[in-house]
Amino acid sequence: MNRQHPCTPLTETIATANNRYCPAGSGSYNTVTAGHYSTTTHSDYGSNSPNYYRDTQSLCNRGQMCVNGVQQNCPLGHYQDQIGKSDCNSKVCTGGYYCDGGAQSASPGVAYECGNARYYCPNTATNKVKNTVSPNYYTSCAGVTDPENDLTCPETRRTKQISCAGISAQYTCPGDGKRHRWIGTTTCNTNKIVINENEVGATVSSSPAQFSGYNSMAIKYIFGGGTSVGALSTCQSYFWNLMDQTVFANSGTIALRAGVALDIENGDGCREVAINVNAVPVDASLTYVSDTCAIKLSIGDVNDAPQWSNWEFSVQVEEDVAAKSIVGTNQLQVTDPDDDQITFSVSSTSCGGGSCDWFEIGML
């Protein structure tokens, strides 16, 4: 008379019988200890191998839980960092990770990250799934207001979605999980930009403020900020009136008009100025405005040559005049635009071929 074996083959799963194992030669079974699973001591089991019965038990592995003698994944959104555990209830993965089985820590690494910015994984009590961002929304992280520039909120570990409805004047949310500036800032150089005086038609080689329109939208640059060139200060106007305004509007390039130059000794006393720059769409029906870039323009001082008002004179000197006698005053009249001290010297003399270094010239 045949008797049913008290333990199940390893290749079968029977809810109640998996919780027992039969040591070799015992003819009876033991109940699997909590945190263990039933298995076999043989290594050659499988679909084409002998159908061994469960004859031993093993500790549950990390990333798993063992229930009724069966090792299985933790529930969705959970992890297990210890061996020999029968549940994962208290081990919830950190937001931004999609823990769908085998996770061994709260932040289990790249393989479990939520994905790209199109997805977000809250891992809350009511939402442990991998969610796709809704139309006109973007993804972010808890406590983060600027996900594009916050290193604590990478695109692969987003935890929530936010509506674009309240920021539509500045951003568009096309469905990739990101918010895109209608007009983005690509360069904002706040260092002082020096343009030397007397340099006709000078151009700054690298534009201090650069913007780009979303999806190749045409934009124009505004000197002074806002949506159009408005009221400027005296010194802002000094620079603006000498600039090539068309070139600036089209590209943001700081360039002087042909034929004009800056002068540090200008009548307005303007040597340096701070100015806001931003961009708006060329299409006036669009009301988008970029961020503001505050730039600084400065006039580089170049040593100007003295300016003569009278540089030629003649004087008659009587013979036998004593050495060091003054023979003429206020004959040469010169001023220096930079108010530097003026000195004089005799550069050459001519007196019929002989030596005639008879005179000195200087200031009284």
C-alpha positions as CSV (number, residue, x, y, z in Angstrom):
1,M,0.0,0.0,0.0
2,N,1.5,3.4,-1.1
3,R,1.5,6.3,1.3
4,Q,1.6,10.0,0.1
5,H,4.9,11.6,0.8
6,P,4.5,14.3,3.6
7,C,6.7,16.9,1.7
8,T,6.2,18.4,-1.7
9,P,8.6,18.2,-4.6
10,L,10.7,21.4,-5.1
11,T,9.2,21.9,-8.5
12,E,5.7,22.2,-7.1
13,T,4.1,24.9,-5.0
14,I,1.3,23.8,-2.6
15,A,0.3,26.5,-0.2
16,T,0.3,24.4,3.0
17,A,2.9,21.8,2.2
18,N,5.7,24.3,1.3
19,N,5.9,25.1,5.0
20,R,7.4,21.7,5.8
21,Y,10.6,19.9,4.8
22,C,11.6,16.2,5.2
23,P,15.2,15.6,6.2
24,A,16.7,12.7,4.2
25,G,15.8,9.3,5.6
26,S,13.4,10.7,8.2
27,G,10.1,9.7,6.6
28,S,8.5,12.6,8.5
29,Y,8.5,16.4,8.2
30,N,9.6,19.5,10.1
31,T,7.8,22.8,10.0
32,V,9.8,25.6,8.4
33,T,11.1,28.1,10.9
34,A,9.9,31.7,10.5
35,G,12.2,33.7,8.2
36,H,13.2,30.6,6.3
37,Y,12.1,28.8,3.1
38,S,12.0,25.1,2.3
39,T,14.5,23.8,-0.4
40,T,16.6,20.8,-1.3
41,T,20.2,19.8,-0.6
42,H,20.6,18.6,-4.2
43,S,22.1,21.0,-6.8
44,D,20.9,19.1,-9.9
45,Y,17.2,19.8,-9.6
46,G,15.2,21.4,-12.4
47,S,12.8,20.6,-15.2
48,N,15.0,17.9,-16.6
49,S,16.4,16.6,-13.3
50,P,15.0,14.3,-10.6
51,N,12.0,15.8,-8.8
52,Y,13.6,16.1,-5.4
53,Y,11.5,16.7,-2.3
54,R,12.1,19.6,0.0
55,D,14.6,18.2,2.5
56,T,16.0,21.3,4.2
57,Q,15.4,24.9,5.0
58,S,17.4,28.1,4.4
59,L,17.5,31.6,5.8
60,C,15.5,34.2,3.7
61,N,17.9,36.4,1.6
62,R,18.1,40.1,1.8
63,G,15.6,41.8,-0.5
64,Q,13.2,39.0,0.1
65,M,10.7,37.8,2.7
66,C,9.7,34.2,3.5
67,V,6.1,33.3,4.1
68,N,4.8,29.7,4.7
69,G,8.2,28.3,3.6
70,V,8.3,30.3,0.3
71,Q,10.9,33.0,-0.5
72,Q,9.3,35.9,-2.3
73,N,9.7,39.6,-3.2
74,C,8.8,42.3,-0.7
75,P,5.5,44.1,-1.4
76,L,5.7,46.9,-3.9
77,G,7.5,49.9,-2.5
78,H,9.3,48.0,0.3
79,Y,12.8,46.6,0.8
80,Q,14.5,44.2,3.2
81,D,18.1,44.9,4.4
82,Q,18.3,41.9,6.7
83,I,18.3,38.1,6.2
84,G,15.9,35.7,7.8
85,K,12.8,38.0,7.7
86,S,9.2,37.0,7.2
87,D,7.9,40.5,6.2
88,C,9.0,43.9,4.9
89,N,6.1,45.9,6.4
90,S,8.3,48.5,8.2
91,K,10.8,48.9,5.4
92,V,9.5,51.5,2.9
93,C,11.7,52.7,0.1
94,T,12.6,56.4,-0.1
95,G,10.6,58.5,-2.5
96,G,12.0,58.6,-6.0
97,Y,12.7,54.9,-6.1
98,Y,10.5,52.2,-7.6
99,C,11.0,49.1,-5.5
100,D,9.3,46.3,-7.4
101,G,11.2,43.4,-5.9
102,G,14.6,42.6,-4.5
103,A,15.5,46.0,-3.0
104,Q,18.0,45.7,-0.1
105,S,18.0,49.3,1.2
106,A,15.8,52.4,1.4
107,S,17.8,54.0,-1.4
108,P,18.7,50.9,-3.4
109,G,20.7,52.5,-6.2
110,V,20.4,53.3,-9.9
111,A,18.6,50.1,-10.9
112,Y,15.6,51.1,-8.8
113,E,15.5,54.8,-9.6
114,C,12.1,56.0,-10.8
115,G,13.3,56.7,-14.3
116,N,13.6,60.0,-16.3
117,A,11.7,63.2,-15.6
118,R,8.5,61.8,-17.2
119,Y,8.0,59.6,-14.1
120,Y,7.6,60.2,-10.4
121,C,7.5,57.7,-7.5
122,P,6.0,59.1,-4.2
123,N,6.3,55.9,-2.2
124,T,3.5,57.1,0.1
125,A,1.0,54.9,1.9
126,T,-1.4,55.3,-0.9
127,N,0.9,55.6,-3.9
128,K,3.8,53.2,-4.3
129,V,3.7,52.9,-8.1
130,K,5.7,54.4,-10.9
131,N,3.5,57.3,-12.2
132,T,3.6,59.0,-15.6
133,V,3.4,62.8,-15.4
134,S,0.0,64.3,-16.4
135,P,-0.4,66.7,-19.3
136,N,0.7,70.3,-18.5
137,Y,2.5,69.1,-15.4
138,Y,6.2,68.7,-14.5
139,T,7.9,66.5,-11.9
140,S,9.8,67.7,-8.8
141,C,10.7,66.5,-5.3
142,A,9.4,67.3,-1.9
143,G,10.5,70.7,-0.6
144,V,12.1,71.6,-3.9
145,T,11.0,74.8,-5.8
146,D,13.6,74.8,-8.6
147,P,14.1,71.2,-9.8
148,E,16.1,72.2,-12.8
149,N,18.9,73.5,-10.7
150,D,18.6,71.6,-7.4
151,L,21.1,68.7,-7.3
152,T,19.1,67.0,-4.5
153,C,16.3,66.4,-7.1
154,P,17.7,64.6,-10.1
155,E,15.5,63.8,-13.0
156,T,15.7,60.1,-12.3
157,R,14.3,60.4,-8.7
158,R,11.3,62.7,-8.8
159,T,8.6,62.2,-6.2
160,K,5.7,64.4,-7.2
161,Q,4.1,66.4,-10.1
162,I,3.2,70.1,-10.1
163,S,0.8,71.9,-12.4
164,C,2.2,74.4,-14.9
165,A,-1.1,76.4,-14.8
166,G,0.3,79.0,-12.4
167,I,3.6,79.6,-14.2
168,S,2.4,79.5,-17.9
169,A,3.7,83.0,-18.4
170,Q,7.3,81.9,-17.9
171,Y,7.2,78.1,-18.6
172,T,5.8,75.5,-20.9
173,C,5.3,71.8,-19.8
174,P,5.2,69.8,-23.0
175,G,4.8,66.3,-21.4
176,D,8.5,65.3,-20.8
177,G,8.2,66.0,-17.1
178,K,10.2,69.2,-17.3
179,R,9.3,72.8,-17.3
180,H,10.9,74.8,-20.0
181,R,11.4,78.5,-19.9
182,W,9.7,80.2,-22.9
183,I,12.9,82.3,-22.9
184,G,15.8,80.7,-21.2
185,T,19.1,82.2,-20.0
186,T,22.2,80.7,-21.5
187,T,24.7,83.2,-20.3
188,C,24.7,86.0,-17.7
189,N,28.2,87.4,-17.1
190,T,28.0,89.8,-14.1
191,N,31.7,90.7,-14.4
192,K,32.6,94.2,-15.4
193,I,32.8,94.7,-19.2
194,V,35.5,97.3,-20.1
195,I,35.4,99.2,-23.4
196,N,38.4,101.4,-23.9
197,E,37.9,105.0,-24.7
198,N,38.8,106.4,-28.1
199,E,38.2,103.0,-29.7
200,V,35.9,103.8,-32.6
201,G,33.2,101.2,-33.3
202,A,34.4,99.0,-30.4
203,T,32.7,95.6,-30.0
204,V,32.7,93.3,-27.0
205,S,33.8,89.9,-28.3
206,S,31.6,87.9,-25.9
207,S,28.1,89.1,-25.2
208,P,27.5,89.3,-21.4
209,A,23.9,88.3,-21.6
210,Q,22.5,85.6,-23.9
211,F,19.0,84.1,-24.0
212,S,17.3,81.5,-26.2
213,G,13.6,81.1,-27.2
214,Y,11.9,77.8,-26.6
215,N,11.5,75.7,-29.8
216,S,13.5,78.3,-31.8
217,M,11.1,81.2,-30.9
218,A,12.5,84.5,-32.2
219,I,13.5,86.9,-29.4
220,K,14.9,90.4,-29.1
221,Y,17.0,92.0,-26.3
222,I,16.0,94.8,-24.1
223,F,18.5,97.3,-22.8
224,G,17.4,98.4,-19.3
225,G,15.0,95.5,-18.7
226,G,11.3,95.2,-19.0
227,T,9.5,94.7,-22.3
228,S,10.9,97.8,-24.1
229,V,13.6,100.4,-23.7
230,G,12.1,102.8,-21.2
231,A,13.5,105.5,-19.0
232,L,17.2,105.3,-18.6
233,S,19.5,107.1,-16.2
234,T,21.9,109.7,-17.6
235,C,24.9,107.3,-17.7
236,Q,22.8,104.5,-19.1
237,S,21.6,106.8,-21.9
238,Y,25.2,107.9,-22.6
239,F,26.2,104.2,-23.4
240,W,22.9,103.4,-25.1
241,N,23.0,106.4,-27.4
242,L,26.5,105.4,-28.7
243,M,25.7,101.7,-29.1
244,D,24.5,100.0,-32.3
245,Q,21.0,99.5,-31.0
246,T,19.9,97.2,-33.9
247,V,22.8,94.8,-33.3
248,F,22.1,94.7,-29.6
249,A,18.4,94.1,-30.1
250,N,19.1,91.2,-32.5
251,S,21.8,89.4,-30.6
252,G,22.6,91.1,-27.3
253,T,26.1,92.1,-28.6
254,I,27.6,95.2,-27.0
255,A,28.9,97.2,-29.9
256,L,29.4,100.9,-30.6
257,R,28.0,102.6,-33.8
258,A,30.4,103.0,-36.7
259,G,32.4,106.2,-36.3
260,V,31.8,106.8,-32.6
261,A,33.9,106.1,-29.4
262,L,33.5,106.4,-25.7
263,D,35.3,109.2,-23.8
264,I,36.1,108.8,-20.1
265,E,36.2,112.6,-19.9
266,N,32.6,112.9,-21.2
267,G,30.6,115.9,-20.0
268,D,28.2,113.7,-18.0
269,G,31.0,112.2,-15.9
270,C,30.0,108.7,-16.8
271,R,32.7,106.1,-16.3
272,E,30.7,103.0,-15.3
273,V,27.1,101.9,-15.4
274,A,25.0,99.0,-14.2
275,I,22.2,97.9,-16.6
276,N,19.6,95.2,-16.6
277,V,19.2,93.2,-19.8
278,N,16.4,90.7,-20.7
279,A,14.7,89.3,-23.7
280,V,11.1,89.2,-25.1
281,P,9.5,87.5,-28.1
282,V,9.7,89.3,-31.4
283,D,6.1,88.5,-31.8
284,A,4.4,91.3,-29.8
285,S,1.3,89.1,-29.3
286,L,3.3,86.9,-26.9
287,T,3.9,88.2,-23.4
288,Y,6.7,86.0,-22.2
289,V,9.7,87.7,-20.5
290,S,13.0,86.2,-19.7
291,D,14.9,86.5,-16.4
292,T,16.9,89.6,-15.9
293,C,20.7,89.7,-16.3
294,A,22.4,92.6,-14.5
295,I,25.6,93.6,-16.4
296,K,28.2,96.3,-15.8
297,L,29.8,98.5,-18.5
298,S,32.9,100.5,-17.9
299,I,35.0,102.9,-19.9
300,G,38.7,101.9,-20.0
301,D,41.0,104.9,-19.4
302,V,43.5,105.5,-22.2
303,N,46.4,108.0,-21.7
304,D,45.3,110.9,-24.0
305,A,48.0,113.0,-25.6
306,P,48.4,116.6,-24.5
307,Q,46.5,119.1,-26.6
308,W,48.3,122.2,-27.9
309,S,46.5,125.5,-28.2
310,N,49.7,127.3,-29.2
311,W,52.8,125.3,-30.2
312,E,54.9,127.8,-32.2
313,F,56.6,131.0,-31.2
314,S,59.7,133.1,-31.9
315,V,61.8,135.2,-29.6
316,Q,64.7,137.5,-30.1
317,V,67.6,137.2,-27.5
318,E,70.2,139.9,-27.0
319,E,73.8,138.9,-27.0
320,D,75.6,138.6,-23.6
321,V,72.4,137.6,-21.8
322,A,73.3,135.8,-18.6
323,A,72.9,132.0,-18.3
324,K,69.6,130.7,-16.9
325,S,67.8,133.9,-18.0
326,I,64.2,133.6,-18.9
327,V,63.8,134.7,-22.5
328,G,60.0,134.0,-23.0
329,T,57.0,133.0,-20.9
330,N,53.6,131.5,-21.8
331,Q,54.7,131.0,-25.3
332,L,53.7,127.3,-25.5
333,Q,50.2,126.6,-24.4
334,V,49.1,123.0,-23.8
335,T,46.6,121.1,-21.7
336,D,46.3,117.4,-20.7
337,P,42.8,115.8,-20.9
338,D,43.7,113.4,-18.1
339,D,45.0,116.2,-15.9
340,D,48.5,114.6,-15.8
341,Q,51.5,116.7,-15.1
342,I,53.1,118.2,-18.2
343,T,56.8,118.2,-18.8
344,F,58.7,119.7,-21.7
345,S,62.0,118.8,-23.4
346,V,63.9,120.0,-26.5
347,S,63.8,117.2,-29.1
348,S,66.1,118.8,-31.7
349,T,67.9,122.0,-32.6
350,S,69.2,123.5,-35.9
351,C,71.8,126.3,-36.1
352,G,73.7,126.0,-39.3
353,G,75.3,122.7,-38.7
354,G,77.0,123.5,-35.4
355,S,76.2,122.6,-31.8
356,C,73.6,124.9,-30.4
357,D,72.1,123.4,-27.3
358,W,71.7,126.8,-25.8
359,F,68.1,126.6,-24.5
360,E,66.1,124.7,-21.9
361,I,62.3,124.6,-22.0
362,G,60.0,123.9,-19.0
363,M,57.2,125.0,-16.7
364,L,57.6,128.0,-14.4
